[in-house]
């Protein structure tokens, strides 16, 4: 479900460009929260709608868990961004983003790891091919 073809998706392309700009200016080694705030700034400068730390509930049968998960950034109410600043991403990070996509019904997400020598090495794009679970 990972894809490298953002050329057909101008929103994804804009976010990747902004992430590269942030990484170019800050480099690696900072906390995830610093990258998140700077990426929000860059995306706002491009005129994009950005919501940070979006709390999404999880519904289990008849029970709603108020803080089921938290999306780092939601762009234009379409694109989910999961930010990391770690040595390397693992399968669990991919699963986390895919779960966010499935539960939210959004179609595209980016896993961005800023702790890399070149930002292009820290970008993974995912598309949701599973049905919305109704959350």
Buried (B, 14 or more C-beta within 10 A) or exposed (E): BEEEEBEEBEBBEBBBBBBBBBBEEEEBEBEBEBBBEBBBEBBEEBEBEBEBEBEBBBEEEEEEEEEBBEBBBBBEEBBBBBBBBEEEBEEEBBEBBBBBBBBBEBBBBBBBBBBBEEBEEBBBBBBBEEEEEEB
